[in-house]
Amino acid sequence: MTSHVGRLYSIAAGLFVFFLAWVAIGAKPWAATQSAQDPRLVALTQREQKLRRESVAVQRLVKHRYAVYRVQLRRRQSQIAAAKQAQAQAIAAAPSVRVVSLPPLTTTRTS
Amino acid sequence: MIASRHFQAMGTEVELYVDAADAAEALDAAEAEFHRLESILTRFRPESELSRLNAKGALEACPELREVVGLALAAREDTGGRFDPTVHDAVVSAGYDRTFDDVPQNGTAVIVGARCGGGVLLDGERIVLDEGVRLDLGGIGKGYAAARAAELLSAAGAALVNAGGDVAVRGGSWPVGVPTSGGSLTLELNSTALATSGRDRRRWRRDDRELHHLIDPATGVPSESDLLRLTVVARDAVDAEVWAKALYLVGEHEAVREADERGLPCVLVTRDGRTRLAGGLA
């Protein structure tokens, strides 16, 4: 009976040690030490951060330029519309005249 | 019913026509406007605003003088200098130095021409002329007055004004005769205007040479165009007056080309006795 209980305790202790070792190994304490010290990873991280900053700046610039472009486009579109309207008015206002066979009411002459 | 009135103003005979039963008030207003504008724009009265501007070289001018000078400067720009209000000294040099009725038909004189194209500045209410520059607004002034009179008459009904050949129409359809080489043709005008420029009326002789009032600003002497006269239909009487002169100066072939290009209906009579239609007129 005693040996039976002892065996169970031994198995439980063994399982506990096994899982403890598993957790310890799964944490990879050596990897953190290595990456913190690897200059290539540091450079890559810095490079990534720099690219992110540049990307934000570029997006901001593009957004600003697009806003300016939209304003200029609206202005140009209104200019084109105004020119079309003026042209239509000019066509409508073209001199209305035709040769007829009626007797004239009055006659032009050299002024 | 068409009411009419004829009177003398701006050195020519003016005819007013209005399609209205009671048009006396409108006719009075239109006639008064002609005389009022003449008193401002004539170069033959020393007390006119134009004469005072020409004498002093600068003047605080009334709105009408500023507007006509502005129109004349715009016309100089539009026509590439063929219409130019600074021809005053050239016209005087050619012998047209007094009202046309008083200009001697024959005489002796040396025609030297005069420089045209001098500077004219419109500065707010002030008009400033360059040294030696004087303005002649005779032709454009008549067109301006015809347009103003037609506008006043149109308050009573459809109207037509004929100021010595400068015709302005407001409302309605009006048959207007245009002299050709062999007679005349009739044009029906609708809310538009017409003017005729030529060397067949305001002309005189000096040293056996025939002279006329159409000065070519490029030379400063009367034009040697191969046209006898040219009639143009345009949107308003000022435009018609300007383009009648500008097209006259360039001669038959160029005038036909430009009239077609600009869509300016016109009737051309050449000095060798031919009549041509251009600018879409057929």
Interface residues (C-beta under 8 A of the other chain):
Chain A: A93 A94 P95 S96 V97 R98 V99 V100 S101 L102 P103 P104 L105 T106 T107 T108 R109 T110 S111
Chain B: I2 T12 E15 Y17 G139 K142 L160 N162 A163 G164 G165 D166 V167 W174 P175 V176 G177 V178 P179 S184 L185 T186 L187 E188 L189 N190 S191 T192 A193 L194 A195 T196 S197 G198 R199 D200 R201 R202 R229 T231 V233 A234 R235 E241 A244 G263 L264 P265 L277 L281 A282
